[in-house]
């Protein structure tokens, strides 16, 4: 098992390296860089930018150097000093800007995954056991609608309805007066009160997909001969469902974290823009628009890292839970 | 031995046919002898929802060809007297009498308290809609068909000098129904072009990985892994933000479709790869190899046809994600730019929450998005079930 973990960790390293290169290339793609934007800004205001400011940026961030040198400089900062660069728009180190928002993003994603599981599990089991019943059809149909509706639209509609019925604004993640307050019990409660809307909105499509997969898997399993045998022998139907088929059908639940996580992070990016949550989405959009390259790059990098780590967790959990995978990994040694 | 009553059970006089159990009815015979594609069609036909979805999509794509005619107004027409006009109700009866489809004209007044226009229906006289009209007597009648020649033929149009805003108007006084019909042209093609790109990439790379295995397979697998570990939307956002601002809207449109296509192929490549890995061990593949066929021929002629149906199904299922992706990007303002009009561009107007609360009809463009995505999903499901008719 330890071997498996180590090997799995080692595979991550090249993946992350390639991702970091890709991210760097992407944020370098737009013509010009932040310096040209800055000089332009000063010129528009009719001022001259100080030569020492330019020199400072050039020295520290390698503007004007070839791309690979800038990349190495950036990587060196991340690996050796944990410094992801400097946000020019905020005039702060990226890690200071990102930190709080990253925490909220992780919180939203985590709660959403829990939501997806809690909702998808009973519904999936119900529709598999009562295949082709009216309930199954109704749930499948709702699931399809969930898959087909763009997230941002659901957010807009929910906001509209909440506004119509209660007159309350559900945008944001905390009440306005607590926004800049340090973390406290009050703030925590306020976050929880606001959290349900984005969680439902982001979770719908993931839930719909999960229900479909669980239903299909469980159906495959239920038609196997051992289940028929068990039922024929007189095993109570409940036991014949929970003892083996359900456990088998649960595998994709864990394996799917890798699929669901990028979906959820994508979803949360756009939903948080609509609902103006203080997560990474709106800031990423702004950073991309103003070519605040280190900020945008770090966001992309951290989001990708989240997914890679999520994949790792799901693989490890799967190996832990499913002896076939664990033993298969050991046998292939 | 006595001769008594006849036996009281039935005895069949016809000679016994030893083949009766294995003989096929004409129906069965036709079924067993029909080709693979015919079997698929038979199986697909039973999936009613998929058949209807397919028909619906064909209709939508046909409508794209003649959008200008279907729309009541020219796409560029602005009705400056009717800014943010709510949808007009389509009615059939006036004063308890059947008149045929008509609308009541709007009385417009300025609401000074909320600083917005108030629209009230003027119930005095019905304004009947006209069909197959070629008149010039209402605003926005003339248009250039596909930008080629100018005409004024509309399938349906308002009465002379009147208005017909079935779904309301937007902030510039443009008819939303006409704009939705126009948007279909772009939104539907984005899906097709994007899928074509991802299809070509997916088959080529998946084919290389699956057929040759080894190092090629390893490389493709790693690339897939990297692409899949990016959350798609932020990546799309970054790439479309990277497009130069001075690009023309058409170039941006092409750029967006290429971006969507470039990032969507891993799913297809995986499917192709796993199928090829299994199939290349089959006897017929080995035989072709031994007879000196080149890899492209073996893949193209012998292996691909055995899972074309699966490929068609996966491609159909990939279109919705393209359409949704374009919609999301344009909604954020990172995708297509006016004057190119897609459903996402239309929804961009609804980005502001206050606009939605005041003018909820701005959300109408979402309905065709959902319907088209659902239709593709159902069609894809039906095709996937039919793809393996022997099961």
Interface residues (C-beta under 8 A of the other chain):
Chain A: X14 X15 X18 X19 X22 X23 X26 X27 X29 X30 X31 X144 X145 X147 X148 X149 X150 X151 X152 X153 X156 X157 X159 X160 X163 X171 X261 X262 X263 X265 X266 X267 X269 X270 X273 X274 X284 X285 X288 X289 X296 X299 X300 X303 X304 X307 X308 X311
Chain B: X222 X225 X226 X228 X229 X230 X231 X232 X233 X234 X235 X237 X238 X239 X241 X242 X243 X244 X320 X324 X327 X328 X331 X332 X334 X347 X350 X351 X353 X356 X357 X360 X363 X366 X369 X370 X373 X374 X377 X378
